[in-house]
Amino acid sequence: MVNIYSDDEIKIIKESGHITYMCHQYLKEYLHPGVTTKYIDDLAGEFIKEQGGIPSCLGYDGFPANICISINDEVVHGIASDDVILKEGDIVTLDICTLYKGYHSDSAWSYPIGHINKQKEHLLHHTEKALFTGLKEIKAGVPLGNISARIEQYATKHGLGVVRELVGHGVGHELHEEPDVPNYGKYNTGMILQAGMVIAVEPMLTAGKRNVEILDDEWTIVTEDGSPSAHFEHTIAIREDGYEILTGE
């Protein structure tokens, strides 16, 4: 079932989203060579709780960390560790989810650690652009597949692989709700978007082939060919004439 949220509910999701956004702004100041991912994860948990929220990821289906921290070829669901240290030239994705007053928000962003190579610069730039290109399609009455098609079209144009095993999703009462929001598809297909729907749109693109595999920890998903991956995500509300970003300022 796809939930339709009232304006009052969307206001609370936006408050949740603001905590998620501010957590990103707070953490990115600590993303330097020599910092462990466990240190970043601890900071995230403390920050979210100080704002009156709860880290949605912690304990979700048994996930053992406050947020997902994925480095280089890790696409999603990287687990923080004292043994994982950020290095010059890495790219790192922070996927932050907050539960606040009974409503979830979800936003991922990929960041450079120091100076990164041209391949990674290209990947980060165009994955972020793919997100906003997909968002341009959104308003009530539009088929959901238009978002997917635009993201895939943009990624392919810029030589990036589109991960198919992982998709965006509805978000609100639960962290993952219907509908799925793939990053590939065809125009004029899928359900018709309605005002009041809340979805997370999240391109997950690779600098190489799109194929992925899961590591032995049963969480971390990596590219099969070892190529770097980037991930950009906003929680948005669908409006009659467009969309509203709920995980922004």
PyMOL commands that set and color helices and strands:
alter all, ss='L'
color gray80, all
select helices_A, chain A and resi 7-30+37-50+60-62+118-135+145-157
alter helices_A, ss='H'
color red, helices_A
select strands_A, chain A and resi 54-55+68-71+74-76+91-100+103-112+161-162+168-170+177-181+198-201+204-206+212-214+221-223+229-231+234-239+242-245
alter strands_A, ss='S'
color yellow, strands_A
deselect
rebuild
show_as cartoon
